[in-house]
Amino acid sequence: WPDLPGEKRYLFSFVGSPNSTLRRRLLRRLSGRPDALVADSRPFYKHFDHEAPGRDAGQSGYVDTVLASHFALCPRGWGTGSLRLFEVMSLGVAPVLLADAYVLPQGPDWDTFLLRVPERRLAEVPELLERELPSAAHRGELARAAWEQWFSETVVFDGIVDAAADARRAARRVDAVYRRVPGLLVAWFRARLWATQAVTRGRG
């Protein structure tokens, strides 16, 4: 994708498939604003179908839309998050995450550039972004820098390896705890049984 500043025409944008309840609400509530571009991408762009007619033009249009936006909305999709967050960061545009259950990867100082809006506050997004407009350009610069440092093609493999190593170390610690659980349960059961028997003998 081009590393271009883009002429900013939109306060915010979202062009994507309505593949979640949140996205369908977003398309209903926020489309039609003169200062934003919110649209269903299905008629002209199928991201995961590389043989679809007009796909390249659709992808270029998607990139141009993000570059023309002060903020780009990144709502959850099929899962708890969306790759859109990292696409937006790579283009140097301020991302707005609407995904309550999404756990952000370790690494970037997310609070310096990411705006995280609770899903229940979707209708308030335009007003929230109008207040944050003076910070949009700087947030975009920080987002691009974070993408280069943590998620770009030159570093992402090492990051995956490091994350896998961390997960393995954490699994060992958890595994050690779980291995003690059966013994603890047996000891607890025996203590309860002894206490019950003692009460029974006392009554006898």
C-alpha positions in Angstrom: 0.0 0.0 0.0 1.2 3.5 -0.7 2.8 5.5 2.1 0.9 8.7 1.1 -0.6 11.4 3.4 -3.8 11.7 1.4 -6.1 14.6 1.2 -8.5 14.5 4.1 -12.1 14.7 3.0 -13.8 12.7 5.8 -13.9 13.0 9.5 -14.1 9.2 9.6 -14.8 6.3 7.3 -15.8 2.7 7.3 -16.1 0.6 4.1 -16.6 -3.1 4.9 -18.7 -6.1 5.0 -21.6 -6.2 7.5 -20.5 -9.5 8.9 -21.4 -8.8 12.5 -24.3 -7.3 14.4 -22.1 -4.3 15.3 -21.2 -3.6 11.7 -24.8 -3.8 10.6 -25.7 -1.3 13.4 -22.8 0.9 12.3 -24.0 1.0 8.6 -27.5 1.9 9.7 -26.6 4.5 12.3 -23.6 6.3 10.7 -24.1 6.2 6.9 -25.4 9.2 5.0 -23.4 11.8 6.9 -21.9 14.5 4.7 -18.6 14.5 6.7 -18.1 10.7 6.6 -18.0 7.8 4.2 -19.7 4.7 5.6 -20.6 2.0 3.1 -21.2 -1.7 2.5 -18.2 -3.0 0.5 -19.9 -6.2 -0.8 -21.2 -4.8 -4.1 -17.8 -3.8 -5.4 -15.1 -5.4 -3.2 -14.6 -8.9 -1.9 -11.4 -8.9 0.2 -10.9 -12.6 0.5 -11.9 -13.5 -3.0 -8.7 -12.9 -5.0 -10.4 -13.9 -8.3 -13.4 -11.6 -7.9 -13.9 -9.1 -10.8 -12.7 -5.6 -10.0 -10.9 -6.7 -6.8 -7.8 -4.6 -7.5 -9.8 -1.5 -8.1 -11.9 -2.2 -5.0 -8.8 -2.5 -2.9 -7.4 0.7 -4.3 -10.6 2.5 -3.5 -10.5 1.1 0.0 -7.0 2.4 0.5 -7.9 5.8 -0.9 -10.8 6.1 1.4 -8.7 5.4 4.5 -6.1 7.9 3.4 -8.8 10.5 2.9 -10.0 10.1 6.5 -8.9 11.7 9.7 -10.1 8.6 11.5 -10.8 5.1 10.3 -13.3 2.9 12.2 -12.2 -0.6 13.1 -15.3 -2.5 14.3 -15.2 -6.1 15.2 -16.0 -8.5 12.4 -16.5 -12.3 12.5 -14.2 -12.5 15.5 -13.5 -10.2 18.5 -11.4 -7.9 16.4 -10.4 -7.2 12.8 -7.2 -7.0 10.7 -8.5 -3.6 9.7 -6.8 -2.1 12.8 -3.3 -3.0 11.4 -4.2 -2.0 7.9 -5.2 1.5 9.1 -2.0 1.8 11.2 0.1 0.9 8.2 -1.5 3.7 6.3 -0.7 6.3 9.0 -4.3 7.0 9.9 -5.7 7.3 13.4 -7.6 4.1 14.2 -10.9 3.9 16.2 -11.4 0.5 17.7 -15.0 -0.7 18.4 -14.4 -4.2 19.8 -15.1 -4.7 23.5 -13.8 -8.2 23.8 -10.6 -7.7 21.7 -7.3 -8.1 23.6 -4.7 -5.8 22.0 -1.3 -7.4 21.3 1.6 -6.5 23.6 4.1 -4.0 22.3 2.8 -0.6 21.2 1.8 2.1 23.6 -1.8 1.9 22.4 -3.1 4.7 24.4 -0.9 7.3 22.6 -2.7 6.8 19.2 -5.7 4.4 19.5 -9.2 5.6 20.3 -11.1 2.8 21.8 -14.9 3.3 21.9 -17.2 0.9 23.7 -19.6 -0.8 21.3 -22.6 0.6 23.2 -21.5 4.1 22.4 -21.5 3.6 18.7 -24.0 6.4 18.1 -21.7 8.9 19.9 -18.8 8.2 17.6 -19.2 11.4 15.4 -19.3 13.7 18.4 -16.3 11.9 20.0 -14.2 12.2 16.9 -15.1 15.9 16.3 -13.6 16.6 19.8 -10.5 14.6 19.0 -10.0 16.0 15.5 -7.0 18.2 16.5 -5.1 15.1 17.6 -5.9 13.0 14.4 -2.8 13.7 12.4 -0.4 13.1 15.4 -2.3 9.9 16.2 -1.9 8.7 12.6 1.9 9.4 12.7 2.2 7.4 16.0 0.1 4.6 14.6 2.3 4.3 11.6 5.5 4.3 13.7 4.0 1.6 16.0 3.1 -0.5 13.0 6.7 -0.2 11.6 8.2 -1.1 15.0 5.8 -4.0 15.9 3.9 -5.3 12.9 5.6 -4.5 9.6 6.8 -7.3 7.3 10.4 -7.0 8.5 9.6 -7.6 12.2 6.3 -9.5 12.4 7.8 -13.0 12.2 10.2 -12.3 15.1 7.2 -11.0 17.0 5.2 -14.2 16.4 8.2 -16.3 17.6 8.5 -14.2 20.7 4.8 -14.4 21.5 4.9 -18.2 21.0 7.8 -18.5 23.4 6.0 -16.4 26.0 2.9 -18.5 25.6 4.9 -21.7 26.1 6.6 -20.3 29.3 3.2 -19.3 30.6 1.7 -22.7 29.8 4.5 -24.4 31.9 3.5 -22.3 34.9 -0.2 -23.0 34.5 0.5 -26.7 33.9 2.4 -26.9 37.1 -0.6 -25.4 39.0 -3.1 -27.8 37.3 -0.9 -30.8 38.1 -1.4 -30.0 41.8 -5.1 -29.6 41.6 -6.1 -33.4 41.7 -4.0 -33.8 44.9 -5.6 -30.8 46.5 -9.1 -31.9 45.6 -8.4 -35.4 47.1 -7.0 -33.8 50.3 -10.1 -31.5 50.5 -12.5 -34.4 49.9 -10.8 -36.5 52.7 -10.9 -33.5 55.1 -14.6 -33.0 54.4 -15.2 -36.8 54.8 -13.3 -36.9 58.1 -15.3 -33.8 59.4 -18.6 -35.4 58.5 -17.6 -38.7 60.2 -16.5 -36.8 63.3 -19.9 -35.1 63.5 -21.7 -38.4 63.1 -19.6 -40.0 65.8 -20.3 -37.1 68.1 -24.0 -37.4 67.6 -23.8 -41.2 68.3 
